Amino acid sequence: MAQIFNIVPLEHFIILSLILFSIGVIGVLLRRNMIVVFMSIELMLNAVNLMAVSFSAHKGDSAGQVFVFFVMVVAAAEVALGLAILVMIYRNVKSIDINELKQLKW
Amino acid sequence: MENLIWLIPTLPLLGFTVLGLGARSLPKGMAAFIGCGMIVAAFLLSVGLAGPIFSGESLSQDLFTWMRGSRWSVNFGFQVDQLSWMMMLVITGVGALIHVYSAGYMHDDERHNYFFAYLNLFVFFMLLLVMGNNYLLLFAGWEGVGLCSYLLIGFWFSNNEYNDAAKKAFVMNRVGDLGFLLGLFLTLTVFGSLNYSELFAEGADLEAYGSTAIFTAITLLFIVGAAGKSAQIPLYTWLPDAMAGPTPVSALIHAATMVTAGIYLVLRSLAFFELAPFTLNVLMWLGLATSIFAATIGLKQNDIKKVLAYSTVSQLGLMFFALGLGAYVAAFFHLVTHAFFKALLFLGAGSVIHGMSGEQDIRKMGALRKVLPVTFIVFLIGTLAIAGIPPFAGFVSKDQILLAAYEHSPVLFALGIGASLLTTFYMFRLLFLVFYGQSRADHHALEHAHESPLSMTLPLGVLAVLSVVGGFLNWPGLMGGNFWLQNYLSPVVKEAEKHHHISHSTEWGLMGLVVALVLATIFLAYQKYISKAAVPAEDANEAGVGKVLNQKYYVDELYDAVFVKPTQALSAWLGRIFDPKILDGLVNGTGTGLVAFSSAIRKIQDGAVGIYLFIFAFGILLLLAFQFLF
């Protein structure tokens, strides 16, 4: 496993996950469509997963990779729930633009 | 009998509970029976303790631990020694007579049952005061009798003046009670105990605990309390106003028992007072001043009860005078005889008021001895007793006080005689104006004038007998007596050794001098009010000294200007400016300020998810930056 770092150095993995994470953050902050926001969150999540796997391989400790499996399972459940909420919101307000969802305040 | 001590105060408490709860449903006869019965039973139980008391023992009974501190504890327990036993007899004995009298006097009052409930409660607290085996119980009783005094002065509360009188009594007593309470705190701090048995144990070395200054401080604070309760200068003004209450209350509380609590307190704390000669001096001058001051006011009062009230203040002053002189037994003796004849006089006055349909102004009486023969006879006996005609009770006790004064100095003796002659004069003035001369009553009152029922005249008769024979309690050795009371009290009250520098002939001479002066004073009063048939002028027509006396030296006005008015002005300012403007401003300002602040910052939370997310991400960045930079 560790010989992959001879081909692609660890730094590249880190930079890649940072880029992915930043794209996710920017997507969350800038996009209005809730589905896109949702996808951006997934992107951030997976950037963190990639980082965890890389360090796990680098250290030769498989615990990190096991954790990533758990994270992916939980993320799948979360996606199912999140999408269900999204559908309900759309049915109620006929919109998934987050700027129009301003009912939940004081 | 000894283990039934607890029952003595409990019976009146039981009476209060039953009467208080059943006030609306009990018939009057039943209520009066319960009220009188409880006190009579308590009296009989007290009498039952005579055996051990006469043999010089001190009985005690601890019921339970009342309070426990880290270094001290106070029991709820009773102690009956010679001093408190005599007090118990006076309280329950005179109390029982006055209860019986009240059954007649209050018969037509619609709140008759409450009256008996309050009287029973009073007797309970008074017994607690004298029977407690520590200062804290004494204080509890002390406050309790103050409460009952308030309730009974304001018994006819639909009259606002009476309410004011009740409030005045309560507030002035608070002033004294504060002093007493501070004295108790000081005692507890210095000695670490409030129990008589520990403080005054045989051979206890009190001086090891503190300097004379400590004892002087404690005793002076006690005197403040005693001056409040026993109506001494400067706290005496409540007692004359307390006459607003029904007459039996004046007799029981404001003449015979409660107002003597101050004397009891001093006698109880003699061990302290003996170590504070300065306080004894204060006590002496205070008592003498009060005695003369109140007696002069009594000369010009025209309300039958007010005259007796000032007379009570004056007599209490005489008792304090005796205490200050070191004549403790004489003071206590006078307390007992005074309880007899002053209760008699008050009840007699009540009988007059009752017979005259509520009239209290002596200018509207006169020639009542034919209409109220029984009342006249007992009132005459009471007057002779208080004036000091031998062999009536007042003569013997007053003579012993005056003798003690003579041992100190002839000047004090002369001043003491002055006070007692003033007493003689205004008492005979009262007697002559009420019972002799021409009738000045209006026809309506005179038509209805009637002698009181048996339930009222019977107690009067008993008290009259006591006023005649009471002097034999401590009949002086000079006249073949053996100073019984002095020997009886010797286990508790020890007087300093008499110097015996008064020879028998001097003693006879002094006694003769006093009696002669008293008789001369009576003659003066006779001249003025019978021979010349003088009638006191209307209040508005008084002039000069007479006006000053009639207006009670303007002391009430002085207190009003110095204490009451400024307090009311302060309260008015607090109520008008401070409370609505400053306090409310602070409270409301806090509220409006918070509302304004939150409506300013709530704009941030406008529901736009994008902004939340932005703040969220920005916050995390800030945290990270913070962590990296520092």
Interface residues (C-beta under 8 A of the other chain):
Chain A: V25 V28 L29 R32 I98 N99 L101 K102 Q103 L104 K105 W106
Chain B: R602 Q605 D606 G607 A608 V609 G610 L613 F614 A617
